[in-house]
Amino acid sequence: MRSHLLNDTTAEQYRRSVTEGIERVAAKLAATDRPFTGVTVDALAPAIDAIDLDKPLRDTAAVLDELEDVYLRDAIYFHHPRYLAHLNCPVVIPAVLGEAILSAVNSSLDTWDQSAGGTLIERKLIDWTTARIGLGPAADGVFTSGGTQSNLQALLLAREESKTDSLAKLRIFASEVSHFSVKKSAKLLGLGQDSVVSIPVDHDKRMQTVALAHELERCKKDGLVPMAVVATAGTTDFGSIDPLPEIAELCEQFGAWMHVDAAYGCGLLASLKYRHRIDGIERADSVTVDYHKSFFQPVSSSAVLVRDASTLRHATYHAEYLNPRRMVQERIPNQVDKSLQTTRRFDALKLWVTLRTMGADGIGQLFDEVCDLAVEGWKLLAADPRFDVVVEPALSTLVFRYIPAAVTDPAEIDRANLYARKALFASGDAVVAGTKVGARHYLKFTLLNPETKAADIAAVLDLIAGHAEQYLGESLDRAS
Ligand SMILES: Cc1ncc(COP(=O)(O)O)c(C=O)c1O
């Protein structure tokens, strides 16, 4: 069994074994002609159920053969140009190289004595990101597992900085289309059920600042504390960007912490063409960025950044075995002092290898391409009488709905769209997402693949129309 331990004596086996795995994945990627096979839970589950984990196969080739059957064959492939569903980007090769290195060396970024150079690399990337945002000389931050954790940590800092005598008085303001992790964070932070005040959005799905001002006034008048405003720079469903400068003004006026959830919109930090769309982000007290959404990084890769490094102390606990207080005086950089996690992956390495290989402009160019593609897609949808499209994209998302000429019942149109999404998924020809706009069901493309072309969008729209028509035809048959 010792032969499986990765060490000085097994370097050759490591090379062989990992290369075998890489060969399989490379062959799979090259041969994948659809984003999904359309496999059902019922079809796949028995194969996984039948595996006896107490009876190992021993041989790498046999393990990889089995993996082909239970995972690789039916995985959802985000690199395929017709994967258009959620906020999953195709990944860049330098980042995958970083991933391979970080898991083999297996540094843990909690303390200097478990990571050494890794700590400094992470710190430099944090500084790089805060400089791109423009947070100023006192800024800092830390890598996290994702936007959910970044939002939670930011709101934890905001709660602690609010210095209130009663958690029940704290209020967080976020638009009605902000990410659900804001509400989840409020719950985890012990705030009441009514602590998140939902602010309506305008026609472009951006927070209405007049309504925000009104709610902030009301909060003060009621003797409550405006703990934080969460502005979203790239909403999950629409890619809309809240008016950051106006929100910054209001935060200043009402003494509220300004958090910008740029989990999606952070790609604009590297953009060559559209950086101005997130102007105002530099006024935030904290910012969430998800490199695994718009920097073409593998999951996980995210960070929370703060204007004032000292606020990170709210996440600091000292343990004799790990990061005793004296290490602060000794100026030993222990990232655990800033993090909600203890043992933590060296995800920063992926971004490091990416930037050192491609440069920030390389990433920005790819993100610009998907933003441009979204505009093309929007034009296609706007010109097509079969579809209703919701907003012109500020990033790379399109929300639309098939509207058959002959049907007026909105509930029947809902069912046709829901059916089309399901049927498309079952076919494996493309994967699209769905959401609700008001009471109605819509479909969604999240365009994050520069390899997706306008022709792919047009073809998938035809497929959607075809499935919806089929549903409506069968529905008529059922009724007659
Ligand atoms: C705007 C926004 N914030 C936060 C999140 C949560 O990020 P994660 O899935 O990395 O936890 C998402 C996820 O889609 C998001 O779109």
The ligand as a MOL file (V3000), in Angstrom:
LIG
                    3D

  0  0  0     0  0            999 V3000
M  V30 BEGIN CTAB
M  V30 COUNTS 16 16 0 0 0
M  V30 BEGIN ATOM
M  V30 1 C -24.1300 37.1920 -7.8160 0
M  V30 2 C -23.7210 35.9110 -7.1250 0
M  V30 3 N -23.2560 35.9670 -5.8770 0
M  V30 4 C -22.8840 34.8550 -5.2050 0
M  V30 5 C -22.9820 33.6160 -5.7900 0
M  V30 6 C -22.5650 32.3920 -5.0290 0
M  V30 7 O -21.3330 31.9720 -5.4990 0
M  V30 8 P -20.7920 30.4880 -5.2650 0
M  V30 9 O -21.6810 29.5980 -6.0690 0
M  V30 10 O -19.3910 30.5410 -5.7540 0
M  V30 11 O -20.8780 30.2040 -3.8050 0
M  V30 12 C -23.4540 33.5090 -7.0940 0
M  V30 13 C -23.5950 32.1920 -7.7340 0
M  V30 14 O -24.0980 32.0410 -8.7870 0
M  V30 15 C -23.8270 34.6940 -7.7780 0
M  V30 16 O -24.2960 34.6460 -9.0240 0
M  V30 END ATOM
M  V30 BEGIN BOND
M  V30 1 1 1 2
M  V30 2 1 2 3
M  V30 3 2 2 15
M  V30 4 2 3 4
M  V30 5 1 4 5
M  V30 6 1 5 6
M  V30 7 2 5 12
M  V30 8 1 6 7
M  V30 9 1 7 8
M  V30 10 2 8 9
M  V30 11 1 8 10
M  V30 12 1 8 11
M  V30 13 1 12 13
M  V30 14 1 12 15
M  V30 15 2 13 14
M  V30 16 1 15 16
M  V30 END BOND
M  V30 END CTAB
M  END
